[in-house]
Amino acid sequence: MEFKVGERGIGSTFGKEELDAVAQALKGNTLTYGPMRDKFEREFAEYVGVKYALAVSSCTAALDIATQIVAPNDGDEIICSSQTFKATVIGGARTKAFHPFRRCQSGDAQRGP
C-alpha cells in the first residue's frame, strides 16, 4: 500500500513557511478550532483525495473517534499489543468490547499466543 503522507527521517523538515504558520496560530485566540484548522482540514482532505478530514489534538483523540465510528458491539474484540501506550485502549474502554492484550512475536511483530 502506498501512503500519500510518508514518514520522514529524524530531524526537522520544517521551513520558514511552516514556522510562520505556527507563529500565526499561536498569536491567534485559539489553537484547536477556527479558520486555520478549517483550512488545514480542507487542504489535507484534498491532498489525500478524500471528501473529509478531521484534525484532532492527539493520537488518543483520533483512536477514540475511530472507535466510535467502528462502534464495536458487546463481545467484539479490540486487540492491542501488550507493548503500547495506555491511551491506546481508552476509546475502546468506553465500549462493551473485550480488550485482550497480545504479545508480538519476536522478530516479525506478528501476533503471538
C-alpha positions as a Markdown table, in Angstrom:
| # | Residue | x | y | z |
|---|---|---|---|---|
| 1 | Met | 0.0 | 0.0 | 0.0 |
| 2 | Glu | 1.3 | 3.4 | -0.9 |
| 3 | Phe | 0.7 | 6.2 | 1.5 |
| 4 | Lys | 0.3 | 9.8 | 0.4 |
| 5 | Val | 1.7 | 11.2 | 3.7 |
| 6 | Gly | 5.0 | 9.5 | 4.3 |
| 7 | Glu | 7.2 | 9.2 | 7.3 |
| 8 | Arg | 10.3 | 11.3 | 7.2 |
| 9 | Gly | 13.7 | 10.6 | 8.8 |
| 10 | Ile | 15.0 | 12.0 | 12.0 |
| 11 | Gly | 15.4 | 15.8 | 12.2 |
| 12 | Ser | 13.3 | 18.8 | 11.4 |
| 13 | Thr | 11.9 | 19.2 | 7.9 |
| 14 | Phe | 10.1 | 22.4 | 8.7 |
| 15 | Gly | 11.0 | 25.5 | 6.7 |
| 16 | Lys | 10.1 | 29.2 | 7.2 |
| 17 | Glu | 6.6 | 28.8 | 5.8 |
| 18 | Glu | 5.7 | 26.1 | 8.4 |
| 19 | Leu | 7.3 | 28.0 | 11.2 |
| 20 | Asp | 5.5 | 31.2 | 10.2 |
| 21 | Ala | 2.2 | 29.4 | 10.1 |
| 22 | Val | 2.8 | 28.0 | 13.7 |
| 23 | Ala | 3.7 | 31.5 | 14.9 |
| 24 | Gln | 0.5 | 32.9 | 13.3 |
| 25 | Ala | -1.6 | 30.2 | 15.0 |
| 26 | Leu | 0.0 | 30.9 | 18.4 |
| 27 | Lys | -0.8 | 34.6 | 18.0 |
| 28 | Gly | -4.5 | 33.8 | 17.4 |
| 29 | Asn | -7.1 | 33.4 | 20.1 |
| 30 | Thr | -7.4 | 29.6 | 19.7 |
| 31 | Leu | -5.3 | 26.7 | 18.9 |
| 32 | Thr | -7.8 | 23.9 | 18.4 |
| 33 | Tyr | -10.5 | 25.5 | 16.2 |
| 34 | Gly | -11.1 | 28.4 | 13.8 |
| 35 | Pro | -10.2 | 29.3 | 10.3 |
| 36 | Met | -6.6 | 27.8 | 10.3 |
| 37 | Arg | -7.9 | 24.4 | 11.4 |
| 38 | Asp | -10.8 | 24.5 | 8.9 |
| 39 | Lys | -8.3 | 25.4 | 6.1 |
| 40 | Phe | -6.0 | 22.6 | 7.2 |
| 41 | Glu | -8.8 | 20.0 | 7.1 |
| 42 | Arg | -10.0 | 21.1 | 3.7 |
| 43 | Glu | -6.5 | 21.1 | 2.2 |
| 44 | Phe | -5.4 | 17.8 | 3.8 |
| 45 | Ala | -8.6 | 16.1 | 2.6 |
| 46 | Glu | -7.9 | 17.4 | -0.9 |
| 47 | Tyr | -4.3 | 16.3 | -0.8 |
| 48 | Val | -5.0 | 12.7 | 0.2 |
| 49 | Gly | -8.1 | 12.5 | -2.1 |
| 50 | Val | -10.9 | 12.1 | 0.4 |
| 51 | Lys | -14.1 | 14.1 | 1.0 |
| 52 | Tyr | -13.4 | 15.0 | 4.6 |
| 53 | Ala | -10.5 | 15.2 | 7.1 |
| 54 | Leu | -10.7 | 15.8 | 10.8 |
| 55 | Ala | -7.8 | 17.5 | 12.7 |
| 56 | Val | -7.5 | 16.3 | 16.3 |
| 57 | Ser | -5.3 | 17.2 | 19.2 |
| 58 | Ser | -3.7 | 13.8 | 19.8 |
| 59 | Cys | -3.5 | 10.2 | 18.7 |
| 60 | Thr | -5.6 | 9.3 | 21.7 |
| 61 | Ala | -8.4 | 11.6 | 20.4 |
| 62 | Ala | -8.1 | 10.1 | 16.9 |
| 63 | Leu | -8.3 | 6.5 | 18.3 |
| 64 | Asp | -11.3 | 7.4 | 20.4 |
| 65 | Ile | -13.1 | 8.9 | 17.3 |
| 66 | Ala | -12.2 | 5.9 | 15.2 |
| 67 | Thr | -13.6 | 3.5 | 17.8 |
| 68 | Gln | -16.8 | 5.5 | 18.0 |
| 69 | Ile | -17.1 | 5.2 | 14.2 |
| 70 | Val | -16.5 | 1.5 | 14.1 |
| 71 | Ala | -19.0 | 1.1 | 17.1 |
| 72 | Pro | -17.9 | -2.3 | 18.4 |
| 73 | Asn | -20.6 | -4.4 | 20.0 |
| 74 | Asp | -20.8 | -6.4 | 23.2 |
| 75 | Gly | -18.5 | -9.4 | 22.6 |
| 76 | Asp | -16.4 | -7.9 | 19.9 |
| 77 | Glu | -12.6 | -7.9 | 20.4 |
| 78 | Ile | -10.3 | -4.9 | 20.1 |
| 79 | Ile | -6.9 | -6.5 | 20.2 |
| 80 | Cys | -4.0 | -4.4 | 21.3 |
| 81 | Ser | -0.3 | -5.1 | 21.5 |
| 82 | Ser | 1.0 | -5.6 | 25.1 |
| 83 | Gln | 3.7 | -3.1 | 24.2 |
| 84 | Thr | 1.7 | 0.0 | 23.8 |
| 85 | Phe | 0.8 | 3.3 | 25.4 |
| 86 | Lys | -2.0 | 3.1 | 27.9 |
| 87 | Ala | -4.1 | 5.6 | 26.0 |
| 88 | Thr | -4.3 | 3.2 | 23.0 |
| 89 | Val | -7.3 | 1.5 | 24.6 |
| 90 | Ile | -9.1 | 4.5 | 26.0 |
| 91 | Gly | -11.6 | 4.7 | 23.1 |
| 92 | Gly | -12.4 | 1.0 | 23.3 |
| 93 | Ala | -12.6 | 1.1 | 27.1 |
| 94 | Arg | -15.8 | 3.0 | 26.9 |
| 95 | Thr | -17.5 | 0.2 | 24.9 |
| 96 | Lys | -18.6 | -3.3 | 25.9 |
| 97 | Ala | -16.0 | -4.9 | 23.6 |
| 98 | Phe | -13.4 | -7.2 | 25.1 |
| 99 | His | -9.8 | -5.9 | 25.1 |
| 100 | Pro | -7.3 | -8.7 | 25.1 |
| 101 | Phe | -3.6 | -7.7 | 25.1 |
| 102 | Arg | -1.4 | -9.8 | 22.9 |
| 103 | Arg | 2.3 | -10.2 | 22.7 |
| 104 | Cys | 4.0 | -9.7 | 19.4 |
| 105 | Gln | 6.4 | -12.5 | 18.3 |
| 106 | Ser | 10.0 | -11.6 | 18.4 |
| 107 | Gly | 11.5 | -10.6 | 15.0 |
| 108 | Asp | 8.3 | -10.3 | 12.9 |
| 109 | Ala | 5.9 | -8.3 | 15.0 |
| 110 | Gln | 3.1 | -10.8 | 14.3 |
| 111 | Arg | 0.5 | -11.5 | 16.9 |
| 112 | Gly | 1.6 | -14.3 | 19.2 |
| 113 | Pro | -0.4 | -16.5 | 21.6 |
